[in-house]
Amino acid sequence: MSSHLSNNRVFKQNHGAMPAKPSAFVRPHITKQQALVRVVDSCIVLLSLWLTIAVLKQYWPGEYDWNDLYLSYGYSGLLLFQFFAEYNEVYYSWRGVLLSNQLFRIASSWMLTLATLLLFFFFTRAVVDTSRLTIGIWSVTALSSLLLFHAIYHYTVRVARPADSQTMAVGIVGANALGQRLTEAFISMPALGYRFTGYYDDRKLEEGRRLNCTEHGYLGDLERLYRDARSGKVEAIFVALPMAAEHRVRNILEKLGDTTATVFYVPDLFAFNLVSSRCVMMQGVPCFSVYGSPFDQEPLDGMLKRVEDIVLSAFILCLIALPMLFIAIGVKLSSRGPIIFKQKRYGADGSSIEVWKFRTMTVCENGADVKQATRNDPRIKPYGAFLRKYSLDELPQFINVLQGRMSIVGPRPHAVSHNEQYRKEISRYMLRHKVKPGITGLAQVSGCRGETDTLDKMERRVSYDLHYIQNWSLLLDVKIIFLTFFQVFRDPNAY
């Protein structure tokens, strides 16, 4: 003890006061490899244009000279590709992502780059002063080179098995579902450099606590863990216990601090059934969103979604303006009542909105009790049944989209009375209102259109709605819109 105090006095004399306890700070994980890949991609975009011009000048008749205009194309393409690649999370550290998924993101980023580039140069009339053959070959060459480079990179860095001498022996504290998920990642991705050895757990072998580790080894209890960590038998340790065991986890981490093992803590956030989850760093403090909108932390995504809605709805309304006029006349002549049926429904964040439809029934229910349409419903007249079968009654909702109440793609809005009923019966039902309701949605193109006469049908529809929110992207919206055109003409559930 006296020796320790003496050392402290010497430290104070030489260095001043003892340093304060360091404050906790978590740094974002950004690898140097990601920065290198960005540089290589930029070189590919620029060099592929230069090589295209050089080859054409050598072997193809005509004037193909490297000039300031082509240089503008090259640098503009480079900057735009970096933007769209970042937007499509090409460089995001998705360890274990499928190669096909990665290549699709790259191809999408390059196609968006070309579309933006050609549109800009078309309006500036610079496109007329360049060779379309050059731009065409450059487009194909750059895309092919980017895909080839990333395929090679994926294989050499993420798939190829490292030498055994470069791997770390890994143990997982917690033989549970989260621990199994980590195990699958280690085994499927040997390039991570982790060699899974087994589980450490001293909980009882019963469902909900500890799983039976028959497929992968059970190494022992926590005392065995501490011995293996001190001896170097296990070099990296992932603690994957439930967050409810906070004090227990704290005690484990405290004891592992007496070893040289690398220790990771893995919070079991998946137990919360995350919706549009992401990690936000607040001055080094990691904050995990559990229930969120895909537009909460990315205002640019919200702007792009709104631009998509305005452009597409305005274009579609120009095409359907005359058919809507004839439909309106037919509604007026077929039965008494208003042409447009307006109903209160929930919008984004549960706000009240008014949704428009061509009236297809003899009644306009908008109260506390709204009966769903059923097959051979007597309230639906033949003309209304025709409109409902091909979703023509939904056309006025494109006006709702321009008004900002709805989106073209999103969870379908339900009557207020149905919302109040199902929010009590289906867990996380109201989370489908984290985005604007849509004219069409993932549930509708997945066979969940029409009457929800059972709770299971509504639960299935809600699961698709939440999956859409979790995985939203402009490309997903385009896919749903494309599938909707085919679904309208062959859906037996439409009535």
C-alpha positions as CSV (number, residue, x, y, z in Angstrom):
1,M,0.0,0.0,0.0
2,S,2.8,2.4,1.0
3,S,4.6,1.7,-2.3
4,H,1.4,2.5,-4.2
5,L,0.9,5.8,-2.4
6,S,4.5,6.7,-3.0
7,N,4.2,6.1,-6.7
8,N,1.1,8.3,-6.8
9,R,3.1,11.1,-5.0
10,V,5.9,10.8,-7.6
11,F,3.4,10.9,-10.4
12,K,1.8,14.1,-9.0
13,Q,5.2,15.8,-8.6
14,N,6.3,14.9,-12.1
15,H,3.1,15.3,-14.0
16,G,0.7,17.3,-11.8
17,A,-2.6,16.1,-10.5
18,M,-3.7,12.5,-11.2
19,P,-5.7,12.2,-14.4
20,A,-9.5,12.1,-14.0
21,K,-11.4,9.0,-14.8
22,P,-11.8,8.9,-18.6
23,S,-15.3,9.6,-19.8
24,A,-16.9,6.9,-21.9
25,F,-16.7,7.5,-25.6
26,V,-17.6,5.2,-28.5
27,R,-16.0,5.8,-31.8
28,P,-17.8,4.9,-35.1
29,H,-16.2,2.0,-36.9
30,I,-14.8,3.2,-40.2
31,T,-12.2,1.0,-41.8
32,K,-9.3,2.2,-43.9
33,Q,-10.3,-0.4,-46.5
34,Q,-13.5,1.5,-47.1
35,A,-11.6,4.7,-47.8
36,L,-9.3,2.8,-50.2
37,V,-12.2,1.3,-52.1
38,R,-13.7,4.7,-52.6
39,V,-10.4,5.9,-54.1
40,V,-10.2,2.9,-56.4
41,D,-13.9,3.4,-57.6
42,S,-13.1,7.1,-58.4
43,C,-10.1,6.0,-60.4
44,I,-12.1,3.5,-62.3
45,V,-14.8,6.0,-63.3
46,L,-12.2,8.6,-64.5
47,L,-9.7,6.2,-66.1
48,S,-12.4,4.2,-67.9
49,L,-13.4,7.4,-69.8
50,W,-9.8,8.3,-70.6
51,L,-9.2,4.8,-71.9
52,T,-12.3,4.8,-73.9
53,I,-11.3,8.0,-75.7
54,A,-7.7,6.7,-76.2
55,V,-8.9,3.4,-77.8
56,L,-11.4,5.1,-80.0
57,K,-8.9,7.6,-81.2
58,Q,-6.5,4.8,-82.1
59,Y,-8.9,2.4,-83.8
60,W,-12.0,4.3,-84.8
61,P,-12.3,7.0,-87.4
62,G,-13.4,10.4,-86.2
63,E,-12.3,13.0,-83.7
64,Y,-12.0,11.6,-80.2
65,D,-9.8,14.0,-78.3
66,W,-9.6,14.3,-74.5
67,N,-10.8,17.9,-73.8
68,D,-12.3,20.0,-71.1
69,L,-15.8,18.8,-71.9
70,Y,-15.0,15.1,-71.4
71,L,-13.0,16.1,-68.3
72,S,-16.2,17.6,-67.0
73,Y,-18.1,14.4,-67.7
74,G,-15.4,12.4,-65.9
75,Y,-15.3,14.5,-62.7
76,S,-19.0,15.0,-62.6
77,G,-19.5,11.2,-63.0
78,L,-17.0,10.6,-60.3
79,L,-18.7,13.0,-57.8
80,L,-22.2,11.8,-58.6
81,F,-21.3,8.1,-58.3
82,Q,-19.7,8.8,-54.9
83,F,-22.9,10.5,-53.8
84,F,-25.3,7.7,-55.1
85,A,-22.9,5.0,-53.8
86,E,-23.0,6.6,-50.3
87,Y,-26.8,6.9,-50.6
88,N,-27.2,3.3,-51.5
89,E,-24.8,2.2,-48.7
90,V,-22.2,0.7,-51.0
91,Y,-19.4,1.5,-48.6
92,Y,-21.3,0.8,-45.5
93,S,-19.7,-1.9,-43.4
94,W,-22.3,-4.6,-44.0
95,R,-20.1,-7.6,-43.1
96,G,-21.5,-10.7,-44.5
97,V,-23.8,-9.0,-47.1
98,L,-24.5,-11.1,-50.2
99,L,-22.3,-10.3,-53.3
100,S,-25.5,-10.1,-55.5
101,N,-26.9,-7.5,-53.1
102,Q,-23.7,-5.5,-53.2
103,L,-23.4,-5.6,-57.0
104,F,-27.0,-4.5,-57.3
105,R,-26.3,-1.4,-55.2
106,I,-23.3,-0.6,-57.3
107,A,-25.2,-1.0,-60.6
108,S,-28.1,1.1,-59.3
109,S,-25.7,3.9,-58.2
110,W,-24.0,4.0,-61.6
111,M,-27.3,4.0,-63.5
112,L,-28.5,6.9,-61.3
113,T,-25.2,8.7,-62.0
114,L,-25.6,8.3,-65.8
115,A,-29.3,9.4,-65.7
116,T,-28.4,12.6,-63.7
117,L,-25.4,13.3,-65.8
118,L,-27.1,13.0,-69.1
119,L,-30.1,15.0,-67.9
120,F,-27.9,17.9,-66.7
121,F,-25.8,18.0,-69.9
122,F,-28.9,17.7,-72.0
123,F,-30.4,20.9,-70.5
124,T,-27.0,22.7,-70.8
125,R,-26.8,21.5,-74.4
126,A,-23.3,20.2,-73.8
127,V,-24.4,16.7,-74.8
128,V,-24.6,17.7,-78.5
129,D,-20.9,18.5,-78.5
130,T,-19.8,15.0,-77.3
131,S,-19.7,11.6,-79.0
132,R,-22.6,9.4,-78.0
133,L,-20.5,6.4,-78.9
134,T,-17.9,7.5,-76.4
135,I,-20.4,8.1,-73.6
136,G,-22.1,4.7,-74.4
137,I,-18.8,2.7,-74.3
138,W,-17.7,4.6,-71.1
139,S,-21.0,3.8,-69.4
140,V,-20.6,0.0,-70.1
141,T,-16.9,0.0,-69.4
142,A,-17.1,1.8,-66.1
143,L,-20.0,-0.3,-64.9
144,S,-18.3,-3.6,-65.9
145,S,-15.0,-2.5,-64.2
146,L,-16.8,-1.4,-61.0
147,L,-18.6,-4.7,-60.8
148,L,-15.5,-6.7,-61.5
149,F,-13.4,-4.9,-58.9
150,H,-16.0,-5.3,-56.2
151,A,-16.5,-8.9,-57.0
152,I,-12.7,-9.5,-56.7
153,Y,-12.6,-7.4,-53.5
154,H,-15.5,-9.3,-52.0
155,Y,-13.8,-12.6,-52.7
156,T,-10.3,-11.7,-51.5
157,V,-11.3,-9.7,-48.4
158,R,-14.6,-11.1,-47.3
159,V,-14.7,-14.7,-48.5
160,A,-11.2,-16.1,-48.8
161,R,-10.1,-18.0,-45.7
162,P,-7.3,-16.4,-43.8
163,A,-4.3,-18.4,-42.5
164,D,-4.9,-20.1,-39.2
165,S,-2.1,-18.1,-37.7
166,Q,-4.1,-14.9,-38.4
167,T,-7.3,-15.9,-36.7
168,M,-8.4,-15.2,-33.1
169,A,-10.0,-17.9,-30.9
170,V,-13.5,-16.6,-30.1
171,G,-15.8,-17.5,-27.2
172,I,-19.3,-16.4,-26.8
173,V,-20.8,-15.8,-23.4
174,G,-24.5,-16.7,-23.8
175,A,-25.8,-19.8,-25.5
176,N,-28.9,-18.2,-26.8
177,A,-30.5,-17.0,-30.1
178,L,-28.2,-14.0,-30.3
179,G,-25.2,-16.1,-29.6
180,Q,-26.2,-18.5,-32.4
181,R,-26.6,-15.5,-34.8
182,L,-23.0,-14.5,-34.0
183,T,-21.8,-18.0,-34.5
184,E,-23.3,-18.2,-37.9
185,A,-21.6,-15.0,-38.9
186,F,-18.2,-16.2,-37.7
187,I,-18.5,-19.6,-39.5
188,S,-19.9,-18.1,-42.8
189,M,-17.3,-15.4,-42.9
190,P,-13.9,-16.8,-42.1
191,A,-12.3,-13.6,-43.5
192,L,-13.4,-11.8,-40.3
193,G,-10.4,-13.5,-38.7
194,Y,-12.4,-15.1,-35.9
195,R,-12.3,-18.9,-35.1
196,F,-15.3,-19.8,-33.1
197,T,-14.4,-22.2,-30.2
198,G,-17.7,-22.5,-28.2
199,Y,-20.1,-21.1,-25.7
200,Y,-19.7,-20.2,-22.0
201,D,-22.8,-20.1,-19.9
202,D,-23.8,-21.1,-16.4
203,R,-27.5,-20.7,-16.7
204,K,-29.9,-23.6,-16.5
205,L,-30.5,-25.6,-19.6
206,E,-34.1,-24.7,-20.4
207,E,-36.0,-22.9,-23.1
208,G,-35.8,-19.1,-22.9
209,R,-32.6,-19.2,-20.9
210,R,-29.9,-21.4,-22.4
211,L,-30.1,-23.5,-25.5
212,N,-28.8,-27.0,-25.9
213,C,-25.4,-26.5,-27.7
214,T,-25.4,-29.8,-29.6
215,E,-24.2,-28.4,-33.0
216,H,-21.5,-26.2,-31.5
217,G,-19.5,-26.9,-28.4
218,Y,-20.4,-25.9,-24.9
219,L,-17.1,-25.0,-23.2
220,G,-18.2,-24.5,-19.6
221,D,-19.3,-22.0,-17.0
222,L,-18.0,-18.5,-16.3
223,E,-15.2,-19.7,-14.1
224,R,-13.9,-21.7,-17.1
225,L,-14.2,-18.6,-19.2
226,Y,-12.0,-16.6,-16.8
227,R,-9.4,-19.4,-16.8
228,D,-9.3,-19.7,-20.6
229,A,-9.1,-15.9,-21.0
230,R,-6.1,-15.7,-18.6
231,S,-4.3,-18.5,-20.2
232,G,-4.9,-17.1,-23.7
233,K,-6.9,-20.1,-24.9
234,V,-9.7,-17.7,-25.9
235,E,-8.5,-14.4,-27.4
236,A,-11.7,-12.6,-28.2
237,I,-14.9,-12.8,-26.1
238,F,-18.4,-11.7,-27.2
239,V,-20.8,-11.2,-24.3
240,A,-24.3,-11.8,-25.6
241,L,-26.4,-12.1,-22.5
242,P,-29.9,-10.5,-22.2
243,M,-29.8,-6.8,-21.2
244,A,-31.9,-7.6,-18.2
245,A,-28.8,-9.2,-16.7
246,E,-27.1,-5.8,-16.4
247,H,-25.4,-6.4,-13.1
248,R,-24.3,-9.8,-14.1
249,V,-22.8,-8.5,-17.4
250,R,-21.1,-5.7,-15.4
251,N,-19.5,-8.3,-13.1
252,I,-18.3,-10.4,-16.1
253,L,-16.7,-7.4,-17.8
254,E,-15.1,-6.4,-14.6
255,K,-13.4,-9.8,-14.2
256,L,-12.4,-10.0,-17.9
257,G,-10.6,-6.6,-17.3
258,D,-8.0,-8.7,-15.5
259,T,-7.2,-10.5,-18.7
260,T,-5.7,-9.5,-22.0
261,A,-8.6,-10.8,-24.1
262,T,-10.4,-8.5,-26.5
263,V,-14.0,-8.1,-25.2
264,F,-17.2,-7.1,-27.1
265,Y,-20.6,-6.4,-25.5
266,V,-23.5,-7.3,-27.8
267,P,-26.8,-5.8,-26.7
268,D,-29.8,-7.9,-27.6
269,L,-31.7,-5.2,-29.4
270,F,-33.4,-7.8,-31.6
271,A,-35.6,-8.7,-28.7
272,F,-37.6,-5.5,-29.3
273,N,-38.7,-6.3,-32.9
274,L,-37.0,-3.3,-34.3
275,V,-38.7,-1.1,-36.9
276,S,-36.4,1.1,-39.1
277,S,-33.7,0.9,-36.5
278,R,-30.3,2.6,-36.7
279,C,-27.5,3.7,-34.4
280,V,-27.0,7.4,-34.0
281,M,-23.9,8.8,-32.3
282,M,-24.5,11.7,-30.0
283,Q,-21.0,13.0,-29.3
284,G,-19.7,9.5,-28.8
285,V,-22.8,8.2,-27.1
286,P,-24.4,5.4,-29.2
287,C,-28.2,5.8,-29.3
288,F,-30.3,3.0,-30.9
289,S,-33.6,3.8,-32.4
290,V,-36.1,1.0,-31.7
291,Y,-39.2,2.3,-33.4
292,G,-38.6,4.9,-36.0
293,S,-39.4,6.2,-39.5
294,P,-36.8,5.8,-42.3
295,F,-37.0,9.6,-42.7
296,D,-36.3,10.6,-39.1
297,Q,-32.5,10.7,-39.4
298,E,-32.3,11.2,-43.1
299,P,-34.2,14.3,-44.2
300,L,-32.8,13.8,-47.8
301,D,-34.7,10.5,-48.0
302,G,-37.9,12.3,-47.1
303,M,-37.2,14.9,-49.7
304,L,-36.6,12.3,-52.4
305,K,-39.7,10.4,-51.4
306,R,-41.7,13.6,-51.7
307,V,-40.2,14.4,-55.1
308,E,-41.0,10.9,-56.3
309,D,-44.6,11.4,-55.2
310,I,-45.0,14.8,-56.9
311,V,-43.4,13.9,-60.2
312,L,-45.2,10.5,-60.6
313,S,-48.6,11.6,-59.3
314,A,-48.5,14.7,-61.6
315,F,-47.5,12.6,-64.6
316,I,-50.2,10.0,-63.8
317,L,-52.9,12.6,-63.3
318,C,-52.1,14.0,-66.7
319,L,-52.6,10.6,-68.2
320,I,-55.8,9.7,-66.3
321,A,-57.5,13.1,-66.3
322,L,-59.9,12.2,-69.2
323,P,-60.6,8.6,-67.9
324,M,-61.4,10.1,-64.5
325,L,-63.9,12.4,-66.1
326,F,-65.8,9.5,-67.7
327,I,-65.6,7.5,-64.5
328,A,-67.1,10.4,-62.6
329,I,-70.0,10.7,-65.1
330,G,-70.6,6.9,-64.7
331,V,-70.7,7.2,-60.9
332,K,-73.2,10.0,-61.1
333,L,-75.5,8.1,-63.5
334,S,-75.2,4.7,-61.8
335,S,-76.7,5.6,-58.4
336,R,-77.6,8.5,-56.2
337,G,-75.0,10.2,-54.0
338,P,-71.8,12.2,-54.3
339,I,-69.2,11.3,-57.0
340,I,-66.3,11.5,-54.5
341,F,-66.5,9.5,-51.2
342,K,-64.4,11.2,-48.5
343,Q,-63.4,9.2,-45.4
344,K,-61.4,10.0,-42.3
345,R,-58.4,7.8,-41.9
346,Y,-55.0,7.9,-40.1
347,G,-52.1,9.5,-41.9
348,A,-48.4,9.7,-40.9
349,D,-47.8,9.7,-37.1
350,G,-51.5,8.9,-36.6
351,S,-52.7,12.3,-37.7
352,S,-56.2,12.5,-39.2
353,I,-56.5,12.9,-43.0
354,E,-59.3,12.8,-45.5
355,V,-58.9,10.1,-48.2
356,W,-60.8,10.5,-51.5
357,K,-62.3,7.6,-53.6
358,F,-64.8,7.3,-56.4
359,R,-68.0,6.2,-54.6
360,T,-68.7,2.6,-55.3
361,M,-71.4,1.9,-52.7
362,T,-74.9,3.1,-52.1
363,V,-73.8,4.3,-48.6
364,C,-71.0,6.5,-47.4
365,E,-70.0,5.1,-44.0
366,N,-67.6,7.3,-42.1
367,G,-68.5,6.9,-38.5
368,A,-67.5,4.8,-35.5
369,D,-68.7,1.6,-37.2
370,V,-67.6,0.9,-40.7
371,K,-68.3,-2.4,-42.3
372,Q,-65.7,-3.8,-44.6
373,A,-66.7,-4.7,-48.2
374,T,-67.3,-8.4,-48.7
375,R,-67.7,-10.6,-51.8
376,N,-71.2,-10.1,-53.4
377,D,-71.8,-7.1,-51.0
378,P,-75.3,-5.8,-51.7
379,R,-74.1,-2.2,-51.1
380,I,-71.9,-2.4,-54.2
381,K,-73.7,-1.9,-57.5
382,P,-72.4,-3.5,-60.8
383,Y,-70.6,-0.3,-61.9
384,G,-69.0,0.1,-58.5
385,A,-67.9,-3.5,-58.5
386,F,-66.2,-2.9,-61.9
387,L,-64.3,0.1,-60.5
388,R,-63.2,-1.8,-57.4
389,K,-62.1,-4.9,-59.3
390,Y,-59.5,-2.8,-61.2
391,S,-58.8,-0.3,-58.4
392,L,-60.2,2.6,-60.6
393,D,-62.0,3.9,-57.5
394,E,-58.6,4.7,-56.0
395,L,-57.6,7.2,-58.8
396,P,-58.6,10.4,-56.9
397,Q,-56.0,9.5,-54.3
398,F,-53.3,10.7,-56.6
399,I,-54.8,14.2,-55.8
400,N,-54.3,13.3,-52.1
401,V,-50.7,12.5,-52.9
402,L,-50.2,16.0,-54.5
403,Q,-51.8,17.5,-51.4
404,G,-49.2,15.8,-49.2
405,R,-51.7,13.6,-47.3
406,M,-50.6,10.3,-48.9
407,S,-47.8,8.7,-50.8
408,I,-48.0,6.6,-53.9
409,V,-46.3,3.7,-52.0
410,G,-46.9,3.0,-48.4
411,P,-49.2,1.0,-46.0
412,R,-52.8,1.2,-47.1
413,P,-54.9,3.5,-44.8
414,H,-57.7,1.9,-42.9
415,A,-60.9,3.4,-41.6
416,V,-60.5,5.0,-38.2
417,S,-62.8,2.5,-36.5
418,H,-60.7,-0.4,-37.9
419,N,-57.5,1.2,-36.6
420,E,-59.0,1.5,-33.1
421,Q,-60.1,-2.1,-33.2
422,Y,-56.9,-3.6,-34.5
423,R,-54.5,-1.6,-32.4
424,K,-55.9,-3.4,-29.4
425,E,-55.5,-6.9,-31.0
426,I,-52.3,-6.7,-33.0
427,S,-48.9,-5.9,-31.4
428,R,-47.1,-2.9,-33.0
429,Y,-50.1,-2.2,-35.3
430,M,-49.8,1.6,-35.0
431,L,-46.2,1.5,-36.1
432,R,-47.4,1.2,-39.7
433,H,-48.3,4.9,-39.4
434,K,-44.7,5.9,-39.1
435,V,-44.9,6.8,-42.8
436,K,-47.6,8.3,-45.0
437,P,-50.2,5.9,-46.2
438,G,-50.0,4.8,-49.8
439,I,-52.2,4.1,-52.8
440,T,-50.4,0.8,-53.1
441,G,-48.0,-1.0,-50.9
442,L,-45.8,-4.1,-50.3
443,A,-48.8,-6.0,-48.7
444,Q,-51.0,-5.4,-51.7
445,V,-48.5,-6.7,-54.2
446,S,-47.8,-9.7,-51.9
447,G,-51.4,-11.0,-52.0
448,C,-52.8,-9.1,-49.0
449,R,-55.3,-7.1,-50.9
450,G,-59.1,-7.1,-50.2
451,E,-61.1,-8.1,-47.2
452,T,-59.4,-8.9,-43.9
453,D,-62.2,-11.1,-42.4
454,T,-59.8,-12.8,-40.0
455,L,-57.2,-11.5,-37.5
456,D,-54.5,-13.6,-39.3
457,K,-55.1,-11.8,-42.5
458,M,-54.7,-8.4,-40.9
459,E,-51.6,-9.6,-39.0
460,R,-50.0,-10.7,-42.3
461,R,-50.8,-7.3,-43.9
462,V,-49.3,-5.5,-40.9
463,S,-46.1,-7.6,-41.1
464,Y,-45.6,-6.6,-44.7
465,D,-46.2,-3.0,-43.9
466,L,-43.6,-3.0,-41.2
467,H,-41.2,-4.9,-43.5
468,Y,-41.6,-2.1,-46.0
469,I,-40.8,0.6,-43.4
470,Q,-37.8,-1.4,-42.2
471,N,-36.4,-1.8,-45.8
472,W,-37.6,1.4,-47.5
473,S,-35.7,2.6,-50.5
474,L,-36.5,4.4,-53.8
475,L,-35.7,1.1,-55.6
476,L,-38.2,-0.7,-53.5
477,D,-40.9,1.9,-54.3
478,V,-40.2,1.5,-58.0
479,K,-40.5,-2.3,-57.7
480,I,-43.8,-2.1,-55.9
481,I,-45.2,0.4,-58.5
482,F,-44.1,-1.9,-61.3
483,L,-45.7,-5.0,-59.6
484,T,-48.9,-3.1,-58.9
485,F,-49.7,-2.8,-62.7
486,F,-49.7,-6.6,-63.0
487,Q,-51.4,-7.2,-59.7
488,V,-54.4,-5.0,-60.6
489,F,-55.5,-7.3,-63.5
490,R,-55.1,-10.6,-61.8
491,D,-55.9,-10.2,-58.2
492,P,-58.9,-12.5,-57.1
493,N,-59.2,-10.7,-53.8
494,A,-60.3,-7.4,-55.4
495,Y,-64.1,-6.9,-54.9
